[in-house]
Amino acid sequence: MVDVKSLSDYELQNELNKLGFSPGPILPSTRKVYEKKLVQLLVSPPCASTVMNGPCELDRAQDDDDSEETQGFHH
């Protein structure tokens, strides 16, 4: 994983933007908040954005279908 604390302000802002989060200005007073946010996004990327919504829902639906089919075959 990215070492968030070693990123420059610009790199931190860039990483957040890549993950679909638009930070405000990164200042000494706001940097810790944005570091935390980046870690959260790296650990569990959001499925709420319209771009990612489809694949996330499809993956869940396929997982649910597979487990139901498997259970159906055992009975």
Secondary structure, DSSP 8 states (H G I E B T S, - for coil): ---GGGS-HHHHHHHHHHTT-------TTTHHHHHHHHHHHHHS--S-SHHHHHHHHHHHHHHHHHHHHHHHHH-
